[in-house]
Amino acid sequence: MKGLEQEIARRRTFGIISHPDAGKTTLTEKLLLFGGAINTAGAVKSNKIKMHARSDWMEIEKQRGISVSTSVMGFEYNGKKINLLDTPGHQDFAEDTFRTLTAVDSVIMVIDCVKGVEIQTEKLMEVCRMRNTPVLAFINKLDREGRDPFELLDEIEQKLNIKVRPLSWPIGMGKSFRGVYNLFEKRLNLFEPGKAKITDNQIEFEDINSPELEDYIGENAAAELREEIELIEGVYPEFSVDEYLNGEVAPVFFGSAVNNFGVNELLNCFVQIAPEPKSRETEEREVIPTEKDFTGFVFKIHANMDPKHRNRIAFIRVCSGKFERNKFYHRVRENQKMRFSNVTAFMAQDKEIIDEAYPGDIVGLYDTGNLKIGDTLFESNGSNFKGIPAFSPEIFKEVINKDAMKTKQLEKGLRQLMDEGVAQLFEYEMGSRKIVGTVGALQFEVIQHRLKEEYGASVAFQPQNIYKACWVSAENEKDMNEFIKSKRRHIAVDKDGKYVFMAESKAWLQMIQDNFPDIKVHFTSEF
Ligand code: G4P
C-alpha cells in the first residue's frame, strides 16, 4: 500500500474559522493566490449574508450558489495536496460550520487585531477543543491601530483556553507598522502597503542583535523589537510541533491579509507543521487512514438550486482506503449498497470528475435524495463515524400546514431539508405536532421559501415556548417507559427516532433531573 501511504502523507485538509469580518474570505483568497491556485484577486466570493438586504432569502439563495463553488478548494503546493474547506460566516449557520469542522484535520483561526477574540471565535474554538483539532492563529489587519500584541496573546490564552506561541512578531502597528520578524524562519519581513506583487519582502535575518537591523527599521523600532523578542523567548517555551499537533499550543502569526502581508509565511509554516489525515472513531473502533478499505462520511449536503433537477451533492470526507468511482459501497444506515458514477473533486474554483480519492480528500457525490448528513459509507465492514452530533437548537417553532392538498409534498420537503441539515425536526409523540428547531432565525425564512419554491408546500411557523430539546436515556427500559408515560406531552422524537424531552425552562429541566434520577439527560444526540 505504498501509494496509499504516500498519498495520505501529502494531504493537508483544513478550515479557516473566524468571527465575521475578521478577514476569513480575504485570507482564503490570498492563500489561493500564494498557493498558485488562482491568478486574480476577487475570484473568491464572500459567503457573507448581508442582513441589510430587503429580502433576506434572496441573499441566502445567492449564497447557496456561491457556497457550492467555495465549499472545498483544493490545490497543490510544494508537493502537498491542500484541501481548504469553507465555513459559513453567518452565525445562524453555525451548525454547518460545526459539521464542516468534523471533516478537517486542523484549522487556521483569523483574529482581528483591533477587536481581539470575538464571540463566534470562542464558540468555534470550543468545537475544535472537542476533538483536539490543531489550531494555528493569524492575527490580521496589522495595518490598523490594533491592540497591544502581548495583550492579544493573553486574551487568546484566556478566552480560548489554549496556550499560544508567537512564531512571528509585529514591528509597530497601524501607521507605524514596519513588518514582522519571523521567529520560525528567522527572517525579517518588511511591510509595503498595497504592494501589487504576490511576494513578501523577506530578508534572511538570523541574529536580530546585528546592527544591520537599524538600517532596515530604524533605531527606535530596532530597540523595541529586540526587547520584545527577548521577552517572548523568556516568557514562552520553545515551540513544540507535537504540542501543536495535540491541540495544546496554537502557534501565532501576525499579518495583513488584504495587503498580502504575512500570508506566504503562514502558508509555508502551515505546510510544514499541519497534520496529515488522522484516524477517526466509529461507534465500534478507530479507523486508520492507511487501512486498505474505503470508509468515509457525509458532512454536508447541498441541494441543487434548480427545482427541476432535484439532485443534490453530498460532500464526503474520505477517512481510509481509496475511494473509487463506480465501485459498490455500503451505507451503514439501512445497510444499502450504493454506487456513484458522477463523482466530483473540487480544485480551487473548478469542479472536475475524478476516478479516485484518498483519505483527507473531499468528494462530491450526486445523489437523488438518499444520503443524509452523518451517513457513513464503507467498502467491507463498518459502523457509523462518531462526532457529528446534533446539538439542542435555540429557537423552536411549530410547522403549520397552510395547504392540506400539499401535505405529501410538505412531508417530503421537510424530510429532505432536514437531511441536508438546514434545521432539526422534532415530532411530538402526542398529536404528531412537528416542531422545527434552529440555531438562528434566518433558517425559518429559508425553509418557508424553499418548501414553496421546490416542493409547492405552504407553511407558517408558530413560536413555541421551549428552552431546550434534550435527548433522554435510561439504563433500564422500565424507567424509560415510566418517564415517557408521565411526561408524554413533552416527549418528541428526533430524525433517528430517539426520544427527546422538550424542556420549557431551565428550572423545569432541573426539576425533572431531580425527580427522575434514573433518567439521563443529554444536550447532544451523541451519548
Ligand atoms: P470575513 O470573511 O471574515 O467576514 O471577512 P472579509 O475577508 O470579508 O473581510 C472583512 C473586511 O475586512 C473587508 O472589508 C476586508 O477588505 C477587510 N480586511 C481584510 N483583511 C484586512 C487587513 O489586513 N487590513 C484591513 N485594514 N482590512 C482588512 P470590507 O470593507 O467589509 O469589504 P471590502 O469592500 O473591502 O471587500
Boltz pocket constraint, residues with backbone or C-beta under 6 A from the ligand:
constraints:
  - pocket:
      binder: B
      contacts: [[A, 18], [A, 19], [A, 20], [A, 21], [A, 22], [A, 23], [A, 24], [A, 25], [A, 26], [A, 27], [A, 46], [A, 48], [A, 89], [A, 140], [A, 141], [A, 142], [A, 143], [A, 144], [A, 255], [A, 256], [A, 257], [A, 258], [A, 259]]
      max_distance: 6.0
